[in-house]
Amino acid sequence: MAISKKNKSKVSVDGKEYLWWVFDEYDQTEFDGIQIKAVCSDQTHFIKYGLQQNLNNSKLVLALKNYTKLVHLSLPPKFENNEGVITKTGINRMIKWCKQDVHHIQYALDGSRNDLTEVEKQLLLKELQKIIR
């Protein structure tokens, strides 16, 4: 199913297009409050990030479109500016940050399994990174 482009912005990162938007939601997602969702135009994956997170416990979610595989990456940098506003530049940095080789994984889900070993978590991350590259 296509994603409505209404009230969404577009960014291209390394040849892949993403639609992204800001929304405010509580008790329904990994983050409470103002957050970003960037969905790849081929709808294979998305990235979610909560704005104004505590930097000592921050995370970013990289997931397949149907949530069957996902990782919560620990301690991303702030992608919003000093006023708490995310821009196209911040979205670009966020997507590129996900592609970095080294990440600490706070939580991972592969199908119905969420008890993955550290090695399995890293393999899952590599699998997801192949999709976003």
N, C-alpha and C positions, 0 to 999 in steps of 0.2 A: 504494500500500500504506500502511496506517495505521501510525503510530508508536506503539509501546507507551508508555503513560503511567506505567508502573511506574518508580519512582525518578527521576521527572522533576518539575520545578516548572513552574508556569504564570505568565506575566506578560502583561499587556495594555499595548501601547504605541500610542498614537494610533489606537485602534480595531482594531488587529491583535493577535491572540493568538499567543504563542510558547510552545513547550515548550522548556525548557532543562535542561541537566544538566552535571555536572562529570565528567570521566574522565581517566585516566592512560594515556598511550599513547606508545610510542616507535617510530620508523622507519616509521610508517604514514601520517602526516599532516604538515601544514605545520609543526606544533609538536612538540617532544619534551617529554614530561612532562605536567603537569597542565594541562588545557585545558577550555574551555567550548564547547558547541555550542548555539546557539539556532535552532530550526527554526520557521518560520512555520506556523501551523495549516493553511493551505491548501497547504503543502508546496512552494510555488514557489521558496523561497530559504532560505538559512541563513547564519548568521554564526558564525565560529570565532575564538577568541581564546585565546592561551596565557597562563596565569597566571605571574607572577614573571619576566616577560621583562626583558631589559636595556633600559632606557628609551631608550638611544641607538640601538637597532637593532630596536625593537619593530614589530609589524605586527598587522593584523587582516584576516581573510579574509571577503569578501562574495561569495557564489556562488549560482548557480542550483542547484536540487536535484540535477541530474545532472552537475554540474561542467563543463558545456559553456561557461559564461561565468563568469569570476571575476576579482576584483581583490584584490590584497594592498595594503591601505592602510597607509602608513608612519606611524610615530610616534603611535599612539593614546595617550591618557593612560592611567594606571592605573585600571582599573575595580574592582579588588579593594581591600579596606580595608587598613589598616596591618598587620594580622595575615596578609595574603595570602588572605583569604576573600572570595569573591564572594557578593553578596547580590542580592535582587530589585532593589534600588535601583541596584546596579552594572550589572545586566543592562539595566535601563531606560536608564541613561546610555549604555551601549555601543550599543544600537540607535539611540538618538537621535543619537549621534555619527556613525553611518554616514550619516545623512540630511543632514548639513551639506554646504553647497555646495562648499567648498574642501577638497581632499585631495591629497596627493602619492601617486601610485601607484607602488609598488615593482615590481610585476609584474602582468601582465594576460594573460588567455587568452580568446579568442573563437573557439569551435569548436576547430579544430586550430591556429589562429594564435596564436603567442606573441611575434611580432616587430612588435607594433603601434607606431605612432608615438605621440608624446605626445598629439596631437589625438585619435587613435583610442581611446587609453586613456581620455581624459576623456569621450568620447562613450559608451563602454561603461559607465563609471561612472554617467553620467546615465541610461542605459537601466536599469541595475540599481536605481538609486534610485527610478525611477518605480514599480517593482514593490514596493519596500518602503514607499513612502509611501501 
